[in-house]
Amino acid sequence: MVEPAQRLAQRLRADATWATVLGAIGANGPTVYVVGGTVRDLLLGRKSNDFDLAIDGPAIPFARRLADALGAAFYPMDTERDVARVLLGPPSDGRHVDVAGLRAKGILADLRARDFTVNAIALLPGDEAVLLDPTGGLNDLEACMLRMAAPHAFVDDPLRTLRLARLRTLLSFDVDDETEQAACWAAPRLASVTAERVRDELLALLALPTAVDGLAYAIELGLLTTLLPVPACSLMVALPAMHRVIEWQEAVLAGQGPRALAPFAEQLAAHWREPLAMNRSRGLILRTALLASLCGSMPAARALIGDLCLSRREAQHATGALQGAMMLRAHPSCNDVAIHRYFRRLRAAGVDGAVLALAEDSAGRAALAARAALEGWFLRHQQVVAPPSLIDGEAVIKHLGVNPGPLVGRLLDAVREAQVAGMVTTEAQALRFAASVLAPTDAQATTGKGDV
């Protein structure tokens, strides 16, 4: 019978990427342990893109040497905690090695200081592999149980309260009663955790196909009170709409788009897969917008999006999606000019705004406008969203005698709208139209030298 340690070592060597990483570590240098979710997933037979290493020595210099040996990219993730990441291949592959120094004196103390018993198992790789399990994680894995590794686990790091909701959802495990009680008690301390760490854990939960189940569990236990200061009953009522959008996303990304999105499912899948920042996809940022919408008002949603320390592009996309849904509900117009104005203001975020509006009301006037917007963006982009320019700012200045400034942009916008409406099709028509919309109040912005 093959021992668990030997079986794990064999599974590692069977993966060409992880075998290469182990080969690059070599025999010289500090003692290296494979730990955390990597060991857990290997024991469960789950595929993982993460390779977690604990080093009995300085981790960041070790990670830099490992990256050099692998010809890979490297960056420190947390200099205070001595954590670094080695990226294997392009970011889109998602495979990486996380290297951390031991957080206690010795590997056993380090494991006891971790979050959950199923994550507190270590493998010392080599010809005679050794498996270390000081907290009973192997038994809990067999029982499909999440249990805190120590009574003070959540006090040591309140972010683990959110991780509990994520792992319960990811693994479909039960949670030990004492662990639930400790998480509830520690939940208010989440306010002391850095925004970046909260963001990363929350987005990891939102990325799951069953994210709404995880959110419902977190809301039920009161784990999100510091993030979403809204009564739990109101949050639970709002979750079904969020669930519908995520179901649509998962179906589209799997090539099985729902009927409402079928005409543009392939393009929508590419839209949602596109990374906006730090390899975070547009689809994930839409889910973040959905979470923010649970706050109940646009100002509160903006505040949450700001608190999550997203990049400027991500924050603009999330707020734009929410604004788009509001615009389509308030002014559900299906004509081409209205759709052009909608996307001129929101750009690609308008696509997600249309999806939100469609999910909220699949049969009303807003749904008709949302479908028209999606058709305009994906099927008639050059006719409705971005028609080829007939004239540019230089032509406006030269032929209409307009001084450089905001007026030039307004005239070009008016010409594009006329083009979308089919009123102008040539350069000459565009110039005449621009001249016709020059208001008397615009006279002070002209040079008086126009020739139209």
C-alpha positions in Angstrom: 0.0 0.0 0.0 1.4 3.4 -0.9 1.6 5.8 2.0 -0.2 9.2 1.7 3.2 11.0 1.6 4.4 8.9 -1.3 1.1 9.2 -3.1 1.3 13.0 -2.9 4.9 13.0 -4.1 3.9 10.9 -7.1 1.0 13.2 -8.0 3.4 16.2 -7.8 5.9 14.5 -10.1 3.1 13.6 -12.5 2.4 17.2 -13.1 5.1 18.5 -15.5 4.9 22.1 -14.2 5.2 21.1 -10.5 7.9 18.5 -11.3 9.9 21.3 -12.9 9.5 23.5 -9.9 10.6 20.8 -7.5 13.6 20.1 -9.7 14.6 23.8 -9.7 14.4 23.9 -5.9 17.4 21.5 -5.6 18.9 19.9 -2.6 21.0 22.9 -1.4 19.5 25.8 0.5 16.8 26.0 3.1 14.3 23.3 3.9 11.3 23.6 1.6 7.8 22.3 2.4 4.8 22.0 0.1 1.9 23.3 2.2 -1.6 24.8 2.4 -4.1 24.5 -0.4 -1.7 22.6 -2.6 -1.5 19.7 -0.3 -5.2 19.8 0.4 -6.1 19.8 -3.2 -3.6 17.0 -4.0 -5.2 14.9 -1.3 -8.7 15.6 -2.7 -7.6 14.9 -6.2 -8.4 18.5 -7.3 -6.5 20.4 -9.9 -4.8 23.5 -8.6 -3.0 26.5 -10.2 -1.4 27.4 -6.9 1.8 25.8 -5.6 2.4 26.9 -2.0 5.8 26.6 -0.4 6.9 27.3 3.1 10.6 28.0 3.6 12.7 27.6 6.7 14.6 30.8 5.8 14.1 34.1 4.0 11.4 33.6 1.4 11.7 36.6 -0.9 15.4 36.0 -1.9 14.6 32.3 -2.3 11.7 33.1 -4.6 13.9 35.4 -6.7 16.5 32.6 -7.1 13.7 30.1 -8.0 12.3 32.5 -10.6 15.7 32.9 -12.1 16.2 29.2 -12.3 12.8 28.7 -14.0 13.1 31.8 -16.3 9.9 33.1 -14.7 8.6 36.4 -13.5 8.8 37.3 -9.8 7.4 39.9 -7.4 7.2 40.4 -3.6 3.6 40.1 -2.4 4.1 41.2 1.2 7.5 42.2 2.4 6.4 42.4 6.0 5.1 38.8 6.0 8.0 37.7 3.8 5.8 36.4 0.9 6.6 36.4 -2.8 5.1 35.0 -6.0 6.7 33.3 -9.0 4.5 33.5 -12.1 4.8 30.4 -14.4 4.0 31.3 -18.0 1.7 34.1 -19.0 -0.7 35.6 -16.4 -3.6 34.1 -18.4 -2.4 30.6 -17.4 -2.9 31.4 -13.8 -0.2 29.0 -12.5 2.1 30.4 -9.9 4.3 29.5 -6.9 3.7 31.3 -3.6 6.7 31.3 -1.3 6.4 32.3 2.4 8.8 32.1 5.3 7.8 30.1 8.3 5.6 32.2 10.6 6.7 30.3 13.7 9.6 28.5 15.1 9.6 25.3 13.1 7.2 23.8 10.6 4.9 22.2 13.2 4.4 25.5 15.0 3.8 27.1 11.6 1.1 24.6 10.7 -0.6 25.0 14.0 -0.8 28.7 13.4 -2.6 28.3 10.1 -6.3 28.9 9.4 -8.0 25.5 9.1 -6.8 22.0 9.8 -7.3 20.9 6.2 -4.8 23.7 5.2 -2.4 22.8 8.0 -0.8 19.7 6.3 2.7 19.9 4.9 4.7 17.6 2.6 8.5 17.4 2.8 9.2 16.3 -0.8 12.0 14.0 -1.8 12.8 10.4 -2.3 11.4 9.6 1.1 8.6 12.1 1.3 7.2 12.9 4.8 3.7 14.2 5.5 3.2 16.4 8.6 -0.3 16.8 10.1 -0.2 18.2 13.6 -3.9 19.4 13.8 -5.7 16.3 12.4 -6.3 17.7 8.9 -6.3 14.3 7.2 -9.2 13.2 9.4 -11.1 16.4 8.6 -10.5 16.0 4.9 -11.9 12.5 5.1 -15.0 13.8 7.0 -15.4 16.8 4.7 -15.2 19.1 7.7 -13.8 22.6 8.0 -12.3 23.2 11.5 -10.1 26.0 12.7 -6.5 24.9 13.3 -6.4 26.6 16.7 -9.0 28.3 19.0 -7.4 31.7 18.2 -7.2 31.2 14.4 -9.7 34.0 13.6 -8.3 36.4 16.2 -4.9 36.0 14.7 -6.2 36.9 11.3 -9.9 38.1 10.9 -9.7 37.7 7.1 -10.1 34.0 7.8 -13.8 34.6 8.5 -14.3 35.4 4.8 -12.0 32.5 3.8 -14.3 30.2 5.8 -17.2 31.2 3.6 -15.1 30.7 0.4 -13.7 27.3 1.3 -17.1 26.0 2.5 -18.4 27.0 -0.9 -15.4 25.8 -2.9 -15.1 22.4 -1.2 -18.8 21.8 -0.3 -17.6 20.9 3.2 -19.5 21.2 6.5 -18.3 23.6 9.2 -17.6 22.6 12.8 -19.9 24.4 15.3 -17.1 25.9 17.3 -15.5 27.2 14.2 -18.7 28.9 13.1 -19.1 30.5 16.5 -15.5 31.7 16.6 -15.9 33.2 13.1 -19.1 35.1 14.1 -17.4 36.5 17.1 -14.3 37.6 15.2 -16.3 39.0 12.2 -16.2 42.7 13.4 -12.4 42.5 13.5 -12.5 42.3 9.7 -12.4 46.1 9.7 -8.8 45.9 10.9 -7.6 44.0 7.8 -6.0 45.9 4.9 -8.4 46.7 2.1 -6.2 44.9 -0.4 -6.3 41.6 1.5 -10.1 41.9 1.9 -10.5 42.6 -1.8 -8.5 39.6 -2.8 -10.4 37.2 -0.6 -13.7 38.6 -1.5 -12.9 38.4 -5.3 -11.8 34.8 -4.8 -15.2 34.1 -3.4 -17.0 36.0 -6.1 -15.1 34.1 -8.8 -16.7 30.8 -7.7 -19.6 29.4 -9.9 -21.6 29.1 -6.7 -20.5 32.5 -5.2 -24.1 33.4 -4.2 -24.2 30.4 -1.9 -21.0 31.6 -0.2 -22.4 35.1 0.2 -25.6 33.8 1.6 -23.6 31.8 4.2 -21.5 34.8 5.0 -24.6 37.0 5.4 -26.3 34.5 7.6 -23.4 34.4 10.0 -22.9 38.1 9.9 -19.5 37.9 8.4 -20.1 40.9 6.0 -21.4 43.5 8.4 -18.3 45.6 8.2 -18.5 45.6 4.4 -22.2 45.7 3.7 -24.0 47.8 6.4 -27.4 46.6 5.3 -29.9 44.5 7.2 -29.3 40.8 6.4 -32.9 40.3 5.3 -32.5 43.0 2.7 -29.3 41.4 1.4 -30.9 38.0 1.2 -33.8 39.4 -0.8 -31.4 40.9 -3.3 -29.4 37.7 -3.9 -31.6 36.0 -6.4 -31.0 38.7 -9.0 -27.3 38.3 -8.5 -27.6 34.6 -8.8 -29.3 34.9 -12.1 -26.5 37.0 -13.6 -23.8 34.7 -12.3 -25.8 31.7 -13.7 -25.9 33.5 -17.1 -22.2 34.2 -16.9 -21.3 30.6 -16.1 -23.5 29.3 -19.0 -22.0 31.8 -21.5 -18.5 31.0 -20.5 -19.2 27.3 -20.9 -20.6 27.8 -24.4 -24.2 27.2 -23.3 -25.5 30.8 -23.2 -29.2 31.3 -22.1 -31.7 32.2 -24.7 -31.8 35.8 -23.8 -28.0 36.2 -24.6 -27.8 33.6 -27.4 -27.3 36.0 -30.4 -24.1 37.4 -28.9 -23.0 34.6 -26.5 -19.6 34.0 -28.1 -18.7 37.7 -28.1 -20.0 38.2 -24.6 -17.8 35.3 -23.4 -14.7 37.0 -24.9 -15.9 40.3 -23.3 -16.1 38.7 -19.8 -12.8 36.9 -20.1 -10.8 40.1 -20.9 -8.6 41.1 -18.0 -8.9 44.6 -16.8 -6.1 44.7 -14.2 -3.9 42.3 -12.3 -5.4 39.4 -14.4 -8.8 40.2 -12.9 -11.4 39.7 -15.7 -14.2 41.9 -16.7 -16.6 39.2 -15.7 -15.2 39.2 -12.2 -15.6 43.0 -12.0 -19.2 42.7 -13.0 -19.7 40.3 -10.1 -18.1 43.0 -7.9 -20.6 45.5 -9.2 -23.3 43.0 -8.3 -22.0 42.8 -4.8 -21.9 46.6 -4.6 -25.5 46.8 -5.8 -26.5 45.0 -2.6 -25.7 48.2 -0.7 -29.1 49.5 -2.0 -28.0 52.9 -3.4 -25.5 54.3 -5.9 -23.6 56.3 -3.4 -23.2 53.3 -1.1 -22.2 51.1 -4.0 -19.6 53.6 -5.1 -18.2 53.7 -1.5 -17.9 49.9 -1.4 -16.2 49.8 -4.8 -13.8 52.5 -3.6 -13.1 50.6 -0.3 -12.0 47.5 -2.3 -9.0 49.3 -3.8 -9.7 48.3 -7.3 -7.7 49.9 -10.1 -9.2 53.0 -11.6 -10.2 51.1 -14.8 -11.9 48.4 -12.7 -13.8 50.9 -10.5 -15.0 52.8 -13.5 -16.2 49.6 -15.2 -18.1 48.5 -12.0 -19.8 51.8 -11.4 -20.4 52.2 -15.2 -22.3 48.8 -15.2 -24.5 49.9 -12.4 -25.1 53.3 -14.0 -26.0 51.6 -17.3 -28.6 49.4 -15.7 -30.1 52.5 -14.0 -30.1 54.4 -17.3 -31.9 51.6 -19.2 -34.5 51.3 -16.5 -35.1 55.1 -16.3 -35.0 55.8 -20.1 -35.7 52.5 -22.0 -35.2 53.8 -25.5 -34.4 51.4 -28.3 -33.5 53.9 -31.1 -30.0 53.9 -32.5 -29.1 57.4 -31.4 -30.1 56.6 -27.8 -27.9 53.5 -27.9 -25.0 55.5 -29.4 -25.3 58.0 -26.6 -25.5 55.2 -24.0 -22.2 53.7 -25.1 -20.5 57.0 -25.7 -20.9 57.6 -22.0 -20.3 54.1 -20.6 -18.2 52.4 -23.3 -17.7 48.6 -22.6 -19.3 49.0 -19.1 -22.5 49.6 -20.9 -22.5 45.9 -22.1 -22.6 44.8 -18.5 -25.2 47.4 -17.6 -27.4 46.0 -20.3 -27.0 42.4 -18.9 -27.9 43.7 -15.5 -31.0 45.4 -16.8 -32.0 42.3 -18.8 -31.6 40.1 -15.7 -33.7 42.3 -13.6 -36.6 42.5 -16.0 -36.5 40.1 -18.9 -39.9 41.1 -20.4 -40.4 44.9 -19.8 -39.3 48.0 -21.7 -35.9 48.0 -20.0 -35.3 44.5 -21.3 -36.1 45.7 -24.9 -33.7 48.6 -24.5 -31.1 46.2 -23.0 -31.3 43.8 -26.0 -31.1 46.7 -28.4 -27.9 47.9 -26.6 -26.3 44.4 -26.7 -27.2 44.1 -30.4 -25.8 47.5 -31.1 -22.5 46.7 -29.3 -21.9 43.2 -30.6 -23.8 43.0 -33.9 -23.9 46.6 -35.3 -20.9 48.2 -33.7 -19.8 50.2 -36.7 -23.3 51.4 -37.5 -24.4 52.3 -34.0 -21.5 52.5 -31.5 -18.5 53.7 -33.4 -19.2 54.7 -37.0 -16.2 55.5 -39.2 -15.4 59.2 -38.8 -16.5 61.4 -41.7 -14.6 64.5 -40.4 -12.2 65.2 -37.6 -11.4 68.1 -35.3 -9.0 69.6 -37.8 -11.6 69.7 -40.5 -14.1 71.4 -38.1 -11.6 74.1 -37.2 -10.5 74.7 -40.8 -13.9 74.7 -42.5 -16.1 76.1 -39.8 -13.7 78.6 -38.3 -14.1 77.1 -34.8 -11.4 77.7 -32.3 -9.9 74.6 -30.7 -11.8 73.6 -27.5 -14.8 71.7 -26.2 -17.1 73.0 -28.9 -15.1 71.0 -31.5 -15.9 67.8 -29.6 -19.6 68.7 -29.2 -19.8 69.2 -33.0 -18.1 65.9 -33.7 -20.5 64.2 -31.3 -23.5 65.8 -33.1 -22.2 64.7 -36.5 -21.7 61.1 -35.3 -25.3 61.0 -34.0 -26.5 62.3 -37.3 -24.4 59.6 -39.0 -26.0 56.9 -36.8 -29.4 58.3 -37.6 -28.6 58.0 -41.3 -28.8 61.8 -41.8 -25.2 62.2 -43.1 -23.1 59.8 -45.1 -20.4 62.0 -46.7 -17.7 64.4 -45.6 -19.5 67.3 -47.3 -22.8 66.4 -45.6 -21.1 66.1 -42.2 -19.5 69.6 -42.6 -22.9 71.2 -43.6 -24.6 69.5 -40.7 -22.0 70.7 -38.2 -22.4 74.2 -39.5 -26.2 74.0 -39.1 -26.0 73.1 -35.5 -23.6 75.9 -34.6 -25.8 78.0 -32.2 -25.6 81.7 -32.0 -24.1 81.4 -28.5 -21.2 79.5 -30.2 -20.2 82.5 -32.2 -17.7 83.6 -29.7 -15.9 80.3 -30.1 -15.4 80.8 -33.9 -12.7 82.6 -35.8 -15.0 83.9 -38.5 -12.8 82.3 -41.2 -15.0 79.3 -42.0 -15.6 78.4 -45.6 -18.9 76.4 -45.4 
